[in-house]
Amino acid sequence: MRAVAVFPGTKEVGLIDVPEPVIERPTDVKLRMLEVGVCGTDREICGFHYGFPPEGQDHLVIGHEALGEVVGVGSGVTGFKVGDLAVLTVRRPCGEADCASCRVGRQDFCYSGRFTERGIKNRHGFMTEMVVDDEAYLIPVPKHLRDVAVMVEPLTIAEKALIEVWQIQKRLPWECPHAGHGGAPGDRFEAGVCHHALVLGAGPIGLLGAMAFRAAGFSTFVYSLEPAGSEKARLVESFESTYISAKDTPIDRLMDRIGTIDVVYEATGASRLSFEVLAQCGPNAAFVFSGVPGLRGPVEVNTDLLMRRMVLNNQVLLGTVNAGRDAFEAAIRDLEVFKKRWPDALRALRTGEFPIEQYREPLLGAAGIKNVITFG
């Protein structure tokens, strides 16, 4: 069967033939891949900046944003049947006896760092025609979400961030309304709507994240380089959020546009931008990093000012990576909300579909918001 693979040793990307996987264990599920999303990580792997083949092999089958249809189940599978739709989680446990996180299925918080990731690190991915994996790593998808479910995995990054923000902010009274956010005592608010969330970046992770924060009730703002009135700016406005262009509004004027900044969801991997925005956050704010910057050299930061502001304002700085089952389930619930509230915006995120034999264009050509590999 066909698969898209990278060969780090020879720096080649190609369509190869690999054996079709078979069900070997009672809890195995076999899926026919329907769609696999292409993201920045895939493109970095194809540029040989990242990605590691399984031990002893010279290639890595890529792809980690997957939607499949069940075509076979092992004798011990209880949660799936032939014809069901499923998405797959990405990270697999390290297997270390003393890793408390991996032992309980929370490998997104792995202590040892010796986890594997399908399509990324030491384990083949999903950009192939058939996949077999353990039932534990599959999440069922309702049939009516077939057209949008390939976006579950990229949405999980924001869902995990939201879960963590809600947990962290239990440290303080966070009810609405409160000082500096408008409203009068007794006013009725949608859950969280008095809180202001700023999303940095208008790529797929940022846009899906902005939709998630808006669906959670935040007044949501997206800050990016595209000019006001651009296609992405209009897209942001279409899901009841506010677009702010960096071309018009410098970082030190963000509070003039937003008011108090309660949460920042960073989705750029731009470290200088991020630390400059951190200095604009309000009292008790939570700042979430999700991007991974390249090692481009040192960035000058006024650490005294940042530390002073963070301490005196009870601010929290958080990094988040990968996602657990709870975030996948939340993403599926939110996609249902997005599809009802903002169907046109959700459709607009999907910018290109390519059969697997045309893999080079989405992986090596110009990037869209969300390009998708399909399987005929």
C-alpha positions in Angstrom: 0.0 0.0 0.0 1.1 3.6 -0.5 2.6 5.9 2.1 4.3 9.2 2.2 7.7 9.0 3.9 10.8 11.0 4.6 14.4 9.7 4.4 16.5 11.9 6.7 19.8 10.2 5.6 19.4 11.1 1.9 17.0 14.0 2.5 14.3 12.7 0.2 10.5 12.8 0.5 8.6 10.2 -1.5 5.6 8.0 -2.1 6.6 4.5 -1.2 5.1 1.1 -1.0 4.8 -0.5 2.5 3.2 -3.7 3.7 -0.4 -3.5 4.8 -0.7 -3.7 8.6 -2.6 -6.6 10.1 -4.5 -7.0 13.4 -2.2 -8.9 15.8 -3.6 -8.2 19.3 -7.1 -8.5 20.7 -7.4 -4.7 21.2 -6.1 -3.8 17.7 -8.3 -1.8 15.4 -7.7 -1.5 11.6 -8.7 1.7 9.9 -8.8 2.9 6.3 -7.5 6.4 6.2 -10.0 8.9 4.9 -8.1 12.2 5.4 -4.8 13.3 6.9 -4.2 17.0 7.6 -0.9 18.7 6.8 0.5 21.0 9.4 3.7 23.0 10.0 5.3 20.1 11.8 4.9 17.9 8.7 6.4 20.6 6.6 9.3 21.0 9.0 9.9 17.2 8.9 9.9 17.4 5.1 12.5 20.1 5.4 14.6 17.8 7.6 14.5 20.1 10.5 12.8 17.5 12.7 11.4 14.0 12.6 13.0 10.7 13.6 12.4 7.3 12.0 11.6 4.2 14.1 14.8 2.6 15.5 16.7 0.6 12.9 14.8 2.1 9.9 15.9 4.7 7.3 12.5 6.3 6.8 9.5 7.8 8.7 6.0 7.6 7.4 4.6 11.1 8.3 1.2 12.4 9.2 -0.5 12.8 12.6 -3.8 14.6 12.0 -5.8 11.6 10.9 -9.4 10.6 10.3 -10.2 6.9 9.5 -13.0 4.4 9.1 -12.8 1.2 11.0 -12.5 -1.8 8.7 -11.5 -4.5 11.2 -11.4 -5.1 14.9 -9.6 -7.5 17.2 -11.5 -10.0 19.4 -11.2 -7.9 22.5 -12.3 -4.5 21.0 -15.4 -3.2 22.8 -15.7 0.4 21.7 -15.6 0.2 17.9 -17.2 -1.7 15.1 -16.7 -1.8 11.3 -17.9 1.4 9.7 -17.3 3.6 12.7 -15.3 6.8 12.3 -12.3 7.6 14.5 -9.4 10.0 15.0 -6.2 8.8 16.6 -4.1 10.4 19.3 -0.5 11.0 18.4 1.8 10.3 21.4 2.5 6.8 22.8 3.8 6.0 26.3 7.5 5.8 27.1 7.0 2.5 29.0 9.2 3.6 31.9 8.1 2.0 35.2 8.7 5.2 37.1 6.8 7.6 34.6 3.6 8.3 36.5 2.1 10.1 33.6 2.5 7.4 31.0 1.4 4.7 33.4 -2.1 6.3 33.5 -2.4 7.2 29.9 -1.2 10.8 30.2 1.8 10.6 27.9 1.3 14.2 26.9 2.9 14.9 30.4 5.6 12.3 30.0 8.4 12.7 32.6 11.1 10.7 30.8 10.9 12.2 27.4 11.2 8.8 25.8 7.7 8.8 24.4 7.1 8.1 20.7 4.8 10.0 18.4 3.2 8.7 15.3 4.5 10.4 12.2 6.9 12.5 14.2 9.2 10.7 16.6 10.3 7.0 16.3 6.9 5.7 15.1 5.4 5.6 11.7 2.4 8.0 11.1 -0.9 8.0 9.3 -0.2 9.3 5.8 -0.9 5.9 4.4 -3.8 3.9 3.2 -4.3 1.5 6.2 -3.4 1.9 9.9 -3.6 -0.5 12.8 -3.5 0.8 16.4 -4.7 -0.1 19.8 -8.3 0.8 20.7 -7.0 2.9 23.6 -5.6 5.5 21.1 -8.8 5.9 19.1 -11.5 8.5 19.7 -14.9 7.9 18.1 -16.3 10.6 15.8 -20.0 11.1 15.0 -20.8 10.5 11.4 -22.2 14.0 11.0 -18.7 15.4 11.7 -17.1 13.5 8.8 -16.4 16.7 6.9 -14.6 18.5 9.7 -13.1 15.8 11.9 -9.6 16.0 10.3 -9.3 19.2 12.3 -9.8 17.5 15.7 -6.0 17.0 16.4 -4.9 20.6 15.7 -7.8 21.8 17.8 -6.7 19.7 20.7 -3.8 22.0 21.4 -6.1 24.8 22.3 -8.5 22.5 24.1 -5.6 21.4 26.4 -4.7 25.0 26.9 -8.2 25.9 27.9 -8.5 22.9 30.3 -5.3 24.1 31.9 -6.3 27.7 32.1 -9.6 26.8 33.8 -7.7 24.6 36.3 -5.1 27.3 37.0 -7.6 30.1 37.4 -9.4 28.2 40.2 -6.6 29.8 42.3 -8.6 33.1 42.4 -12.1 34.5 42.1 -12.7 34.7 38.4 -16.4 35.3 38.2 -18.0 37.8 35.8 -18.1 40.8 36.0 -15.1 42.0 37.9 -13.0 45.1 38.0 -11.6 46.5 34.7 -13.8 44.4 32.5 -17.0 46.4 32.2 -20.5 45.4 33.2 -22.4 46.2 36.4 -23.1 43.9 39.4 -26.0 41.7 38.6 -25.5 41.8 34.8 -25.8 38.4 33.1 -22.8 37.1 31.2 -22.2 34.2 29.0 -19.7 32.0 30.9 -16.4 33.8 30.9 -17.5 36.6 28.5 -16.1 39.3 30.7 -12.6 37.8 30.2 -10.5 38.9 27.3 -8.4 36.2 25.4 -5.7 37.3 23.0 -4.6 34.7 20.4 -1.2 35.3 18.8 -1.1 34.1 15.2 -3.7 33.4 12.5 -2.5 30.0 11.3 -4.6 26.9 11.8 -3.6 26.4 15.4 -4.3 30.1 16.2 -7.6 30.2 14.3 -9.0 27.0 15.7 -7.8 28.2 19.1 -9.6 31.5 18.7 -12.8 29.6 17.8 -12.4 27.5 20.9 -11.9 30.5 23.2 -14.8 32.3 21.7 -17.0 29.2 22.1 -15.9 29.0 25.7 -17.3 32.5 26.1 -14.2 34.7 26.0 -14.2 38.0 24.2 -11.6 36.9 21.7 -9.0 38.9 19.8 -6.5 37.6 17.2 -3.2 39.5 16.6 -1.3 38.7 13.4 0.6 40.2 10.6 -2.1 40.2 7.9 -3.6 43.6 7.2 -7.0 44.6 8.4 -9.6 43.6 5.8 -7.6 40.6 4.6 -9.1 37.2 4.1 -7.9 36.0 7.5 -9.2 39.2 9.2 -12.6 38.6 7.7 -12.5 35.0 8.7 -11.8 36.0 12.3 -14.7 38.5 12.3 -17.0 35.8 11.0 -16.8 33.8 14.2 -17.6 36.7 16.4 -14.0 37.7 17.3 -11.9 40.8 16.7 -8.9 40.9 14.4 -6.0 43.2 15.2 -3.3 43.7 12.6 0.2 44.2 13.8 0.6 46.6 10.8 -1.8 49.0 12.5 -1.4 48.3 16.2 2.0 48.0 17.9 2.3 45.7 20.8 2.4 48.5 23.4 -1.1 49.6 22.2 -2.8 46.3 22.5 -4.4 47.2 25.8 -5.9 50.3 24.2 -7.7 47.9 21.7 -8.5 45.1 24.1 -8.7 46.3 27.6 -7.3 44.0 30.3 -5.7 41.0 28.8 -6.7 37.9 30.9 -5.4 35.0 28.7 -2.9 34.9 25.9 -2.8 31.8 23.7 0.4 31.9 21.7 0.4 30.1 18.4 3.3 31.5 16.5 6.5 30.1 17.8 7.8 33.7 17.7 9.7 34.3 21.0 10.4 38.0 20.7 6.7 38.8 19.9 5.6 36.5 22.8 7.7 38.1 25.5 6.8 41.6 24.3 3.1 40.7 24.6 3.7 39.1 28.0 4.6 42.6 29.3 1.1 43.8 28.3 -0.9 41.2 30.3 -3.2 42.2 33.1 -3.6 41.2 36.7 -3.9 37.5 37.3 -3.4 36.7 33.6 -2.4 33.3 32.2 0.0 33.2 29.2 0.1 29.9 27.3 2.9 29.0 25.0 2.1 26.4 22.3 4.6 27.3 19.5 8.1 25.9 19.4 10.6 28.5 18.1 13.6 27.7 16.0 17.0 28.3 17.6 17.7 31.5 15.7 19.9 33.1 18.4 19.4 35.2 21.5 16.5 37.6 21.9 17.0 40.7 24.1 14.4 40.7 26.9 14.0 43.0 29.9 13.8 40.2 32.4 13.7 42.5 35.4 10.6 44.2 34.1 8.9 40.9 33.2 9.7 39.2 36.5 8.5 42.3 38.4 5.2 42.4 36.5 4.6 38.7 36.8 5.2 38.7 40.6 3.3 41.9 41.4 0.3 40.9 39.1 0.1 37.2 40.0 0.6 36.1 36.4 1.2 32.6 35.2 3.4 31.5 32.3 2.6 28.1 30.9 4.0 25.8 28.2 1.7 23.1 26.7 2.4 20.4 24.2 0.5 17.5 22.7 -2.9 16.5 24.2 -4.7 13.8 26.1 -7.9 12.0 25.5 -9.9 14.7 27.4 -8.7 17.4 24.9 -9.6 15.2 21.9 -13.1 14.7 23.3 -13.4 18.4 24.0 -12.3 19.1 20.4 -15.0 16.9 19.0 -17.6 18.6 21.1 -16.4 22.0 20.1 -16.3 21.1 16.4 -20.0 20.4 16.7 -20.5 23.8 18.2 -18.4 25.5 15.5 -20.4 23.7 12.8 -23.7 25.0 14.2 -22.6 28.6 15.0 -20.0 29.3 12.3 -20.3 26.8 9.5 -18.9 29.1 6.8 -15.8 29.9 9.0 -15.2 26.3 9.7 -15.4 25.5 5.9 -13.0 28.3 5.2 -10.3 26.8 7.3 -10.0 23.9 4.8 -8.1 25.4 2.0 -7.0 22.5 -0.2 -7.6 18.8 -0.8 -5.0 16.6 -2.5 -5.0 12.9 -3.4 -2.0 11.1 -1.9 -0.2 10.9 -5.2 -0.1 14.8 -5.2 1.5 14.9 -1.8 4.4 17.2 -2.9 2.2 20.3 -3.3 0.8 20.5 0.3 4.0 19.3 1.9 6.6 21.2 -0.1 4.6 23.9 -1.9 2.8 27.0 -0.6 1.0 26.4 2.8 -2.7 26.9 3.1 -4.6 27.3 6.4 -5.4 23.6 6.4 -4.5 21.4 3.5 -5.7 17.8 3.5 -4.4 14.6 1.9 -7.2 12.3 0.8 -7.3 8.6 -0.1 -9.3 7.3 -3.0 
